[in-house]
Every structure is written in C-alpha cells, then in structure tokens.
Amino acid sequence: MAPKASRPPLSRERVLAAAVALVDGHGLAALTMRRLAVDLGVEAMSLYYHLPDKETLLDGVAETVVDEVVAAVGPPVGEDWKAVLRRQFLTARDVMLRHPWAPGLLGTRRSVPAGVFLYYEQILGTLIGGGFTYRLAHRALHAFGSMPLGFAQEVFSPATAGGSMDVEDTEESLAAMAEAMPHLTAMVAAELHAETDPTLGWCDSQVEFEFTLDLLLDGLDRLRA
C-alpha cells in the first residue's frame, strides 16, 4: 500500500493563504471557519488555535493582502522620487486588482495592519529624499489618500450601500434623473467605464487612477520647487 501523502503542518500563514484563496474564488460572504476548514482538510476547531474568531480572521486576511503589496512593491530603486512613487502605487494597484474585495475589507478594519505603517514610512522616506519638507510630505500623504495602496476610496459607492453597479441599471437611473440634473447625467453617461477598464469601485478605473496620481505628483513637484 502506498503511504498517504502528508499534509504540511497547519500554521497561521497557511490558514490565511487559504482564506485569501477562498475569498478570491467565492467572495467575502463565503469566508467562514467551517468552509475554510473544509478547504484545508481539517476540523474547524483546529483553526481557532491560530485565529480565535471571525474578526481576527478578517484582520489576518487584510494583513496578508497588505503584506503582498509590500512584497510586490519592494524597496525603492535609484529613480526620481515621482517615478518611484508612481511605480509603487501602480504595483499596489496590480495586487488589489487580483483581490478586488480587499479595498472594501480594509475599510472595515478597526486596526491598521502593521505593514501599512512600514509601507508609508518608505513613501515618506522617498518624499524627504526627494527634497520635501516634513510639512509638505505630511500634506502629500493626506492628498494621496488610499492611492498608495492601489485604489481610490470613493465617498459614494452603490455596491457598498446594497445598490447596483450594473450598466443597464445605471442607464435606467440616468433616464429617471436626466431632466432634473442634466449636467450630472451627461457626465455619468459619458464616463461609464468600459468593460475592459479595470475598476475597484464605482468611480475607480485605471484611467482615473493614473490621471489623479499624475495630477498629484506634478502638483507636488511644483510645490516642492
């Protein structure tokens, strides 16, 4: 009889990697201790040693995605400060597009993953090394908002409020408000995202992300000078 293949030992890292894979495939609503245990081939109770409750699990999943961003971005290379930050932010966006549920999850966490502080320390060091004062660098961090993590957090998002982001539903809504708000209607109709344009929210497309990023970097460059 052939020996049974041995499973790798259960660890916090292995559990969280499986949790991220589960959410990638089935969405955040599918993430439960029971479902995760099935995917790992273990009893649900064995997970609680590593992650004692659902909130701790979600914190760990958020932390895992942030760590993926930090690893993908890597240390700054010998480029102009604008080129460094642009590359970092767009690399972070690539990670978020692989996990499109992550921006919403990060916005619900009560604690900030430790990797975020280390990542922003690196960004701050890039700005100071590029000739910024701490005051202007501080203002730059506020202006960037969530862009360093690869997405632009919108104030209003129909999906997060239980609404729809479907194009047909949007067109029906536009028709209903066209007479009362002609300019807003015309703008939204003109700017509906193409199906091929990666999005991470109602008003976060790749084109808009890069436009805003370049606008901020160019404006900060003028202030720095």
Secondary structure, DSSP 8 states (H G I E B T S, - for coil): -----------HHHHHHHHHHHHHHH-GGG--HHHHHHHHTS-GGGGGGT--SHHHHHHHHHHHHHHHHHHHH-S--SS-HHHHHHHHHHHHHHHHHHSTTHHHHHTT-SS--HHHHHHHHHHHHHHHHTT--HHHHHHHHHHHTTGGGT----S--TTTTT----HHHHHHHHHHHTTT-HHHHHHHHHH---TTS-BSSTT-BHHHHHHHHHHHHHHHHHHH-
